[in-house]
Amino acid sequence: MVRILLALMVKEVKELVRDPKILLGVVLMPLILFPIIGSAIGVSQESAVRAASSSPIAIYDEDKGEASQRLIGFLEENGTVITLEASSLGEALTELEKGGYPTLLHIPLGYSANITSGRKAMVRIYANLRDLTITETVGAEAAANLINIYSYQASLSRIERLLGEVGATYEAEAVRSPIAIHYSSLVKGSLIEAPPHSIIGLVISQSILLPVLVMVMLMFAIQMAATSIAIEKEQKTFETLMTLPIDRLAILAGKLGGSTVVAILGSIAYMFGFSFYMGSALRFASQTPLPIGEVVLSPSPIGLLLLGCIIFITLVSGLALAISLAIFTDSVRAAQSLVGVVVIPVVVPAIILMFTSLENLPTWFRWILLMVPYTHSIISSKAALLGDYFGAVGGILYISIFTGITLYITSRLFSTERIITSRIGFRRGLRTKSKE
């Protein structure tokens, strides 16, 4: 029996891997497509950074006062400045468009008077959006950052001068910003000196990646199982296999096992490609330093065991569900249409729970999600990661009950002739036809 089961699994894996649609779309495409997309995003970000560092700032100084000259001098020290000799703002904007400069800084009349009298002054930045690309906004952002730095330094200098005039011993920084905020986060009873968004970023990288992996594996497994059945039914080999002196439950187990192997290969390829994509796309993203060693979020051996059970049971339930539906199709197209419907209760809970928790959802919507078995796959994964073993076991029990029911229905279908005679048609809605 074991040899027959292994032979059926090997046969299933070979048939799936030899299919160009599966090999290219499931295994090779993630390894090719994601790195290309990530590299493209990385190159665009790198060009944006270069553009920001070398982007000239055109200046139209309508004020021509002492304060405006100090601002222009600061900008000249920290970047490339092009002063436009224009008689009006309209003429300056025309020169901005003709010269192809990315940014124009307009210092209006009265700027120096406002600065000298202690009132807030205003400048205006014009962005030249010729091609309507994200890179074109970098120049305006760089100019705004330089002006903010100058404004900060100028305010400190003025505060220091005023404090000196009255003989006060206050710190200029303390007068400008009298309250400083320091974050601490309480995680699993441990106090960590880090802001909460940094902790959440680490939690996402650890606790969300695993549910995403489970979701991807499940989607691939469902696709593999449905496609396998549909290919055999198209080639009329499924009927031949059913007539062989082999236990039909062994055939079912072989298809489950073979689809699982290929699904795992596709998931590994997907995660490798997606990791490269994230590394390339977020190469220039700013990150807040975080004492990662203080954040103990790695699962214990019991948690790892529970995670393994969650992944295994979830895969088996998805495969059984896909096979139960795919045996009623007669083509790969029909099977893929069914897969598109089946993956909805897999993807929707995963996406929702990436951004919020069940407690933050409306009660009626929360109960709808809890009725979906694959919601518990994500909840149980997080529970096992955070050491909530009772919550993880509860989710495993719920998924196990659903898996048991699905396997029972699938085995009953495999033990009858309906797997050969029944069809689901899509021409005029969803209907079942039986050929006697």
N, C-alpha and C positions, 0 to 999 in steps of 0.2 A: 504493500500500500504506500509506504514512504517513497519507494523508488518510482512508482507511478506518479505520485504527487510532484516529486522533483522533476520528473520528465515533463509533466504538464507545465510546470512553472518555467522551465528552460524554454520550452516551445513558445509559451506566451511572451516571454521576454524577447526572444529572437524575432518573433513576428512583429512586435511593436517597434523594436529598434530598426528593423529592416524597412519599415514604412518611412519613406522620405518625409511625409507630412509630419510625422511624430518626431523623427530624429531632428529635423531642422527646426520645427516650431517649438518643441518642448526642451530639447537639450542644447542645440547649437545656437538658436536665436538669442536666448538670454545672454550667452557668453559673447555674442557678437554685437547685439543691439545696444545693450546697456553700456558697455565700455565706449562705444561710439558716441552715444548721447552724452555720457559723462565727460568725455574728452572735449566734445563740442562746447558744452557749458563751461568747462574749465578754461578753454581757450578764450571764450567770450569774456569771462570774468577777468582773465589775465590782461586782455586787451583793454578792458574797462579800467583796470588799475593803472596800466601804463598811460591811458588817456588822461586819467585824473592827475597823475604826477607831472605830465608834460603839457597839460591843457592851458593855453594862455587865457588871461582874463582881460577883456577889453573894458576900458574905464572911460566913462563920460563924466567929467567933473564939472558940474554946473555951478557948484558952490565956490571953488577956487579959494577956500579959506585955509587957515593954518591947521585946523583939525582935519580937514579932508586931505591935506598934504601928508599929515602923519599917518593916516590910514593907508594912503597910496604907498608911502614908504615902507610900511609893514608888509604890504602885499608884494612889493618888489623884492623884499628880502626873502620871501618864502615862495615865490613862484614867478612865472612870466607874466608881465603886465604890459599891455599895449594901450597907451593913452590916445583917445580919439579926439582930434581937434574938430569939433562940430559946433555949429551955431545954434542947434536946437536938438531936442531929444529925437524928433523925427528923423533928422539927418544922421544922428548917431545910430539909430536903428537900421537905417538904410546901409550905412557902412558896415554894421554888424552882419547884415545878410550878404552883402557883396563880398566882404572879406572872408566869410566862412568861419568867423570866430564862434566858439561854442557858447560863450557867456559874455554878457555885458553888465557891468556894474554902474548904475546911475546914482551919483551923489547929488541930490537936489539942492537947490538954493535954500539957504538957511540952516544947512547941516552944522556948520561951525558955530553959528549963533546959538543953536540949541545945545550943543556940547558945552560951550563956554558958560552958558547960563544955568547949566544943571538940569536941563530938560532932556527927555528922550528924543534922540535923532532917528531918522528913518532913511534907509537906503533901499534901492530896488534892484533885484537881479533879474535880468532877462535871459532866458534860455533859448538858444537858436536850434529849434527842432527841425532839421532839414529832412532826415530820413525816418523820423519817428521811431528811434531805437532806444533801448534802455541805456546804452553807452552814452548817448547825448545828454542824459540827465546827470552824468557823473561830474561834468564841469561845473554845473550850477551848485551841486552839493559840495564840491571841493571849495568853491568860492564862499559859500555860506559857512562852512567849517572854519575857514581862515578868519572870516569876519567875527564869528562867535569867539574865537580865541583872542582876537584883538579886543573885542568888547569886554571879555573877562579880565584881561590884563589891564585895560584902561580903567575899569571900575575899581580894581584893587589899588592902582596908583592914586586915583582920586580919593579913595577912602583913607589911604595912608597919609595923604597930604592934609586932609581935613582933620584926621586924628592928631597929626602933629601940630596943627594950628591951635587946637583946644587943649593940647597937652595930655591927651588920653593915652593910656597904655594898652588899649585893646588891639587884638590882632585883626588885620584888615580882612583876612579870610573868614574869621569868626563873625565879623560885623556883616559881611556880605551874605554869608550863609550860616546863620547862628545855630542851625540844627543839622547834625550829621546822622545819617541812618546806617546802622550796621545790622545785617541780617543773621539770624541763627535759625536753624531748622531742627525740629525734633523728628527723628526717623527711627521707628522701632525701638523707642526708649533711649536712643543715643542722640546727644546734642552735638550738632555739627555747625561749625562757624562758616556757613555758606548761605547765599540767597536761595530761596525756594525754587526759582526758575532753573538754577543750576542743578539742584537735586532732581527736579523733574526731568531735565535733559538726560541725566544719567539713568534715571528709572526708565525713561523711554527707550534708551539704547539697550537696556538689559531686559526689561519686562515686556516691552512691546515687540521687540524683534522676534521673540519666541512665538507669541501668538501669530505674528505675520508669517513666520515659517510654517506653522501648523496650517494656517489658511492656504498658503501656496501649495504645500504638499497635498492638502485635501483637494484643492482644485485640480491639480495635475492628476491625482489618483482617480477622481471622477471622470476626467477626460480620457484617461487611459482605459479605464474599464468600459466606458460606453463605446469608445472607438474600437476597441478590440472585438466586442460583440458585433458591432455594426459591420466591420470589415469581413468577419467570418460569415455573416448572413448575406452580405453582398456577393461573396465568392462561393456561396452554397457549401462551405466547409463545416458550418456549424451543425447542419442537419446530419452530416456524415459523422461528426464527432459524437453526436447524441446516440447514434446507432451502434457505437462500439461497445464491447463488453467491459465498460469502465463505470464505476459508481459515479453517478452524476454529481454527488456531493464532492467527490474528488475533483471533478472538472471545475466545479464552482470554486473550490479552495485553490486550485491551480491558477485560475484566472485572477482571483483576489491577490494571491502572492506575486504573480508576474506583474500585475498592474502596480502593486506597491513598490516593487523594485525599481521599475522605470519611473514611477512618480518621485521616488527618493532621489534618483539621478537628476531628474528635471529640477527638483527643488534645490539640490546642491548647486546646479548650474545657475539657477535663478539667483540664489543668494550670493554666489561669487560675483556674478555680473552686477547685481544690485549694490553690493558692497563697493565694487570698483566705481560704480556710478556715483554713489554717495560721497566717496572719497574725492572724486574729481570735481563733482558739482559744488561741494561744500569746502573746497580747499582753502578758500579765502574767507570763510565765515569766522567771525570773531567768537572766541570762547572765553568764558569766565573761568579763572583758575579755581579748581575744586579739589579738596583733599580726598581723592578717591579712596585712599586706604581707610578713611574713617567711615565710609559708607559701605556697610556690610549687607549687600543685596544678593550675594551669590547663594544659590540654593544648597541646602544640606543634602547628605546622601538620601535621606527620606524624601526630601523634595524632588531630587532628581529621579527617584524611583516613581514617584507620583506623576512627574512630568512624562516619563516614558510610558506609563499606563495611559495617560491622557492622549498622547500622540497616537499610540497603537489603536486604542478603542475608537478614536475619531476617524482614523484612516479606514478601519474595517467597516464602520458604519457608512462612511461616504462611498466606499467601494460597493458595498452590498446594495445601497440605494441606487447607485448608478447602473449596476448590472440588472437590478429589478426593472428599471425603466427601459434600459437599452435592449432587452430581449424582445420588446414590443415594437422595435423599429426595424426597418428593412434597408436602411442606407446610412452612410456616414453623416450625410447632411441632416437627416432626421435625428440621429443620435446627438449631434452637436447642438441642435436646437433644444433638445431636452437638457443637455448639460448647461446651456445658458440659463435655463429656468432653475435648475437645481443649485447652481452656485450662488444664486441671490441670497438665500438664507445663510450662506457661508460668508459672503463678502460684507453684507450690510452690518451685522453685529460687530465684525472686526473693525470696520471703519468708525462706527459710532463709539465703540469702547476705546479707541485710540485717543479720542479727544475729551471724553468725559467718563464719569462713572455712572452706574445704575442709579445711585441715590440722587443724582442731579436730574434725572429724567422724570417726566410725568408718570404718575402711577400706572395709568392704563398702558402707556407705551412700554414701561418697564416690564409689565406682566407679559406683553406680547413678545418681547425679547427673551424673557425667561422661558417661554414655551418653545423657543427654537433651540434644539439640542446643541448646536455649534456655538451658541452664546456661552454655554457652560465650559466649552473648551478653552476659551479665552479667560473667563473668570477663574477657572480652576488653575490655569497656568500662572496667573498672577498670584493666586492664593498660595500655591506651592512655592513660588519664588519668595514671598513675604513671610513664609512660615505658618500660614493659616492652613494646617493640614486637614482640619475638619471641613472647612469650606472646599478644599480640593477633593476630598473623598466624596462629599455630597455631589459635586459636579460629575465625578467619575461614575457614581451610581446612576445618575440621571442619564448620562450618555450610554452607559452599559445597558440600561433598560431599553432605550431607543435602539441600540445596536442589536440587542437580542430579538426585538420585535422585527427589525428589518431583516436580520439573517433568517429568522423563521419564515417570513414571507418569501424571501428569495429561495430558500431551500424547497419550500412547497411548490413554488413555480417551476423550479428545475426538475422536480419529480413528476411533473405532468407534461402532456404534449402541447400545452399552451405556449411554451417557449418557442415552438416551431410554427404553430398555426396562427398565433395572434399578431396583429399589427396595429400600429398607431398611425393614422393618416393626418396630414397637415393641410391638405388642399382646401377643405371646407370645415375648418375647425378641428378640434381634437376628438377623434372618434376611434373606436376599436372595431376591427374587422376580423372575422374568423373564417378561415378556409377549411371547409370540411372535406 
